[in-house]
């Protein structure tokens, strides 16, 4: 299995990202994890998501270079963190802040929560 990971191609990395995005209702690609964010932007993103009192998954891009580069290609977005809700790319922490303040992110999260049940 470890050998398969070393042989991972850009296409298989994209498939791995696609599967994660489709499987997890709320998914955050970030530096570090929700218990120990490794940058301020990732920390901000975690704080916003935690304010909704929902289960969300994180993927630590620092521990996986293929995912770190691959997710930027997948989303056509150059920075980390990246939030996906119900399979849809939302954006990074700056967009999350704007959407949080406008209430739009809360609406998306509520819908995703309803879909999780």
Buried (B, 14 or more C-beta within 10 A) or exposed (E): EEEEEEEBEEEBBBBBBEEBBEEBBBBBBBBBBBEEBBBEBBBBBBBBBEEBEBEBBBBBBBEBEBBBEBBBEBBEBEEBBBBBBBEEBBBBBEBBBEBBEEEEBBEBBEEBBEEEE
